[in-house]
């Protein structure tokens, strides 16, 4: 493989790694926000959606469940879109 093509693959590998790191930084900030300020987040969403005070406990449970599900989907998406291509490019590189 010529040097130009190898350089292109190296640049692509670095791009996938940066995207993976940014994705996991977003994931960490999101998770910390849920752990630290979960009641605040639920109350803001409830105000936006017009949830009555009587329905707030059930809405809080559902909102937290949805957030945790989307955290999992986001992590899975980051792994499929960025980690696996980075790993393939990293392992297919010739040893230097």
TIDRENVEX-945957 format. One record per residue (C-alpha): residue in one letter; x, y, z; residue number from 1. Coordinates in steps of 0.25 Angstrom, whole numbers, plus 2048, in hexadecimal, padded with zeros to 3 digits. Example, Ala and Ser with C-alpha at 12.3 -4.5 7.8 and 13.67 -1.06 7.14 Angstrom:
2
<"a"; <831; 7EE; 81F>; 1>
<"s"; <837; 7FC; 81D>; 2>
This chain:
96
<"x"; <800; 800; 800>; 1>
<"x"; <806; 80E; 7FC>; 2>
<"x"; <809; 818; 807>; 3>
<"x"; <7FD; 821; 802>; 4>
<"x"; <7F3; 817; 805>; 5>
<"x"; <7F9; 813; 812>; 6>
<"x"; <7F9; 822; 816>; 7>
<"x"; <7EA; 823; 812>; 8>
<"x"; <7E7; 816; 81B>; 9>
<"x"; <7EF; 81C; 826>; 10>
<"x"; <7E7; 829; 825>; 11>
<"x"; <7DA; 821; 825>; 12>
<"x"; <7DE; 819; 831>; 13>
<"x"; <7E1; 826; 839>; 14>
<"x"; <7D4; 82C; 834>; 15>
<"x"; <7CC; 820; 839>; 16>
<"x"; <7D3; 820; 847>; 17>
<"x"; <7D0; 82F; 848>; 18>
<"x"; <7C2; 82D; 845>; 19>
<"x"; <7C1; 821; 84F>; 20>
<"x"; <7C7; 82A; 85A>; 21>
<"x"; <7BE; 835; 858>; 22>
<"x"; <7B2; 82C; 858>; 23>
<"x"; <7B6; 826; 865>; 24>
<"x"; <7B9; 834; 86B>; 25>
<"x"; <7AA; 837; 867>; 26>
<"x"; <7A6; 82A; 86D>; 27>
<"x"; <7AD; 82D; 87A>; 28>
<"x"; <7A7; 83B; 87B>; 29>
<"x"; <799; 836; 879>; 30>
<"x"; <79B; 82B; 883>; 31>
<"x"; <7A0; 834; 88D>; 32>
<"x"; <795; 83E; 88B>; 33>
<"x"; <78B; 833; 88D>; 34>
<"x"; <792; 82E; 89A>; 35>
<"x"; <794; 83C; 8A0>; 36>
<"x"; <787; 844; 89B>; 37>
<"x"; <77D; 839; 898>; 38>
<"x"; <771; 840; 89F>; 39>
<"x"; <775; 84D; 899>; 40>
<"x"; <775; 847; 88B>; 41>
<"x"; <768; 840; 88D>; 42>
<"x"; <761; 84D; 892>; 43>
<"x"; <766; 855; 886>; 44>
<"x"; <761; 84A; 87C>; 45>
<"x"; <754; 84A; 884>; 46>
<"x"; <752; 859; 883>; 47>
<"x"; <755; 858; 874>; 48>
<"x"; <74B; 84D; 872>; 49>
<"x"; <740; 852; 87B>; 50>
<"x"; <740; 846; 885>; 51>
<"x"; <736; 848; 890>; 52>
<"x"; <73C; 847; 89E>; 53>
<"x"; <734; 83A; 8A1>; 54>
<"x"; <73B; 833; 896>; 55>
<"x"; <749; 838; 899>; 56>
<"x"; <74E; 82B; 8A0>; 57>
<"x"; <74A; 822; 895>; 58>
<"x"; <74F; 82C; 88B>; 59>
<"x"; <75C; 82D; 893>; 60>
<"x"; <75E; 81E; 892>; 61>
<"x"; <75B; 81D; 883>; 62>
<"x"; <764; 829; 880>; 63>
<"x"; <770; 823; 887>; 64>
<"x"; <76E; 816; 881>; 65>
<"x"; <76D; 81C; 873>; 66>
<"x"; <77A; 824; 876>; 67>
<"x"; <781; 817; 87A>; 68>
<"x"; <77C; 810; 86E>; 69>
<"x"; <782; 81B; 865>; 70>
<"x"; <78F; 81B; 86D>; 71>
<"x"; <790; 80C; 869>; 72>
<"x"; <78C; 80F; 85A>; 73>
<"x"; <796; 81A; 859>; 74>
<"x"; <7A1; 811; 85F>; 75>
<"x"; <79E; 806; 855>; 76>
<"x"; <79D; 810; 84A>; 77>
<"x"; <7AB; 816; 84D>; 78>
<"x"; <7B1; 808; 84E>; 79>
<"x"; <7AB; 804; 841>; 80>
<"x"; <7AE; 810; 839>; 81>
<"x"; <7BC; 814; 83F>; 82>
<"x"; <7C2; 809; 848>; 83>
<"x"; <7C1; 7FD; 83E>; 84>
<"x"; <7C6; 805; 832>; 85>
<"x"; <7D1; 80B; 83A>; 86>
<"x"; <7D5; 7FD; 83F>; 87>
<"x"; <7D5; 7F7; 831>; 88>
<"x"; <7DE; 802; 82C>; 89>
<"x"; <7E7; 801; 838>; 90>
<"x"; <7E8; 7F2; 837>; 91>
<"x"; <7EA; 7F2; 828>; 92>
<"x"; <7F6; 7FB; 828>; 93>
<"x"; <803; 7F6; 825>; 94>
<"x"; <80D; 7F5; 832>; 95>
<"x"; <817; 800; 831>; 96>
